[in-house]
Amino acid sequence: MARDNWRLRVDLEDRVDTLVERLGFDLHDEARELADDLAGSRLAVTREDDTVFVYADTAAQAENARRIVESVLYTEGIAARTLRIEHWLHEEERWDDEPAAPTWEEETLAHGHAPWEVRVECRSRSKADDLADELEQEGYKPVRRWRYLIVGTRTREDADQLAQRLHGRVEPGGELVWEAMPSNPFAIFGGLGG
């Protein structure tokens, strides 16, 4: 059976030790009955300061663990600030209640740089100037280099659309992009050899 990662998060105001002790050893009758449902599950209980985590393989196990913890909290007269089931999001490497970490694109934007660039070679400097003016009217901030333009975008999709329209090439952007050319650094825009 495929295993998943679930956990019960219990944030307490006080008496964390009491809850941890009860979950490890002495359960009262109602909690013991619920725990019998989890026999063989081998749930892991951890503590970080005032937070207790109960890890489970399935949502059903986590729900049963929640009922056991609620029963213990009620019997002991312990108040929980938070009592919720969380699920591990493998693709994002975080629990579903934690904020998503910024993508590299968002981090690059936060540093004032475009994460994606479209590089365009125009027929002449005049054509490059005209295209740059047109793009500026659309809200872009192209960088002009002789008859070449570098146009930053916020997303790969925007870069792909712009590159298709302008017959350009999409590349990762950022503060500094190193071009690795085997022998000819001028081949970047298809010039001198390369």
C-alpha positions in Angstrom: 0.0 0.0 0.0 1.4 3.4 -1.0 2.2 5.6 2.0 1.4 9.3 2.3 2.5 11.8 4.8 -0.1 13.3 7.1 0.2 14.9 10.5 -1.9 16.3 13.3 -0.6 19.7 14.5 -1.5 20.6 18.1 -0.4 24.1 19.3 -0.9 24.4 23.1 -0.8 27.3 25.5 0.6 25.2 28.3 0.9 21.7 29.7 2.6 20.3 26.7 4.3 17.7 28.8 1.0 16.4 30.1 -0.3 15.8 26.5 2.9 14.1 25.4 3.0 11.8 28.5 -0.7 10.8 28.0 -0.1 10.0 24.3 2.9 7.9 25.2 1.6 6.0 28.2 -1.6 6.5 30.1 -4.8 6.9 28.0 -8.2 7.0 29.6 -10.9 4.6 28.5 -12.4 6.6 25.5 -8.9 7.5 24.2 -7.8 3.8 24.6 -10.8 2.7 22.5 -9.9 5.1 19.8 -6.2 4.0 20.0 -7.3 0.4 19.5 -8.4 1.5 16.0 -4.8 2.6 15.3 -3.2 -0.6 16.6 -0.2 -1.5 14.5 -0.1 2.0 12.9 3.0 3.0 14.9 2.3 6.8 14.8 5.2 9.0 15.6 4.7 11.8 18.1 7.2 14.8 18.2 7.4 18.0 20.1 8.7 21.4 19.1 8.4 23.9 21.9 4.6 24.4 22.5 3.6 22.3 19.4 3.0 18.6 19.3 2.9 16.7 16.0 1.4 13.3 15.4 2.6 11.8 12.1 0.4 9.3 10.2 0.4 7.4 6.8 -3.2 8.2 5.9 -5.8 10.9 6.4 -7.9 8.3 8.2 -5.1 7.6 10.7 -4.6 11.3 11.2 -8.3 11.8 11.8 -8.3 9.0 14.4 -5.3 10.6 16.1 -7.2 13.9 16.2 -10.1 12.3 18.0 -7.7 10.7 20.5 -5.9 14.0 21.1 -9.2 15.9 21.5 -10.3 13.3 24.0 -7.1 13.6 26.0 -7.3 17.5 25.9 -10.9 17.4 27.1 -10.2 15.0 30.0 -7.1 16.9 31.1 -8.7 20.3 30.7 -6.0 21.5 28.3 -6.8 24.2 25.8 -5.3 24.0 22.2 -4.7 27.1 20.2 -4.6 25.0 17.0 -5.7 21.4 16.3 -5.6 20.6 12.6 -4.7 17.9 10.2 -2.0 18.8 7.6 -0.8 17.0 4.5 2.7 17.0 3.0 2.8 18.4 -0.5 5.6 16.5 -2.2 6.0 18.7 -5.2 6.3 21.9 -3.1 8.2 20.2 -0.2 6.0 21.8 2.5 3.0 21.1 4.6 -0.3 22.4 3.1 -0.8 25.0 5.8 2.7 26.5 5.3 3.1 29.4 2.9 4.7 28.4 -0.4 8.3 29.5 -0.8 8.9 32.1 -3.5 9.8 30.7 -6.9 13.2 31.7 -8.4 11.2 33.9 -10.7 9.6 35.8 -7.8 12.9 36.1 -6.0 14.5 37.5 -9.2 11.7 40.0 -9.6 12.0 41.0 -5.9 15.6 41.9 -6.7 14.5 44.2 -9.5 15.4 41.9 -12.4 13.4 40.2 -15.1 13.5 36.4 -14.6 13.1 35.8 -18.4 14.5 37.6 -21.4 13.8 37.7 -25.1 16.8 38.5 -27.2 15.9 40.0 -30.6 18.3 40.8 -33.5 16.9 43.5 -35.8 18.1 44.3 -39.4 19.5 47.7 -38.5 20.0 50.0 -35.5 17.1 52.1 -36.8 14.8 49.0 -36.8 16.0 48.2 -33.2 15.2 51.8 -32.1 11.7 51.6 -33.7 11.0 48.2 -32.1 12.3 49.4 -28.7 10.0 52.5 -28.8 7.0 50.2 -29.7 7.8 47.9 -26.9 8.2 50.7 -24.4 4.7 51.9 -25.4 3.5 48.4 -24.4 5.1 48.7 -21.0 8.3 46.8 -21.6 11.7 48.2 -20.8 14.0 46.9 -23.6 17.7 47.2 -23.3 19.2 48.4 -26.6 22.6 47.1 -27.8 23.3 48.3 -31.3 20.8 46.5 -33.4 19.9 44.0 -30.7 17.2 44.2 -28.0 17.0 42.3 -24.7 13.4 42.5 -23.3 12.7 41.2 -19.8 9.4 39.5 -18.9 7.8 38.3 -15.6 7.1 34.7 -16.7 8.3 32.1 -19.2 4.9 32.1 -20.9 5.1 35.9 -21.5 8.6 35.4 -22.8 7.5 32.6 -25.2 4.7 34.7 -26.6 6.9 37.8 -27.1 9.7 35.7 -28.7 7.2 34.2 -31.1 5.8 37.6 -32.0 9.3 39.2 -32.4 11.1 36.2 -33.8 13.5 36.3 -30.8 15.1 33.8 -28.4 14.0 33.1 -24.8 16.6 32.8 -22.1 16.7 32.9 -18.3 17.2 36.5 -17.1 18.4 37.9 -13.9 21.0 40.3 -12.8 23.8 38.6 -14.7 23.5 35.8 -17.3 26.7 34.1 -18.4 26.8 33.0 -22.0 28.9 29.9 -22.4 30.3 29.8 -25.9 32.9 27.2 -26.7 35.2 29.4 -28.8 33.4 32.5 -30.0 31.8 34.9 -27.5 30.3 36.9 -30.4 28.1 34.1 -31.5 25.5 35.1 -28.9 23.3 36.8 -31.5 24.4 34.7 -34.4 27.2 37.0 -35.5 30.8 36.4 -36.3 31.1 32.7 -36.8 29.7 30.5 -34.1 
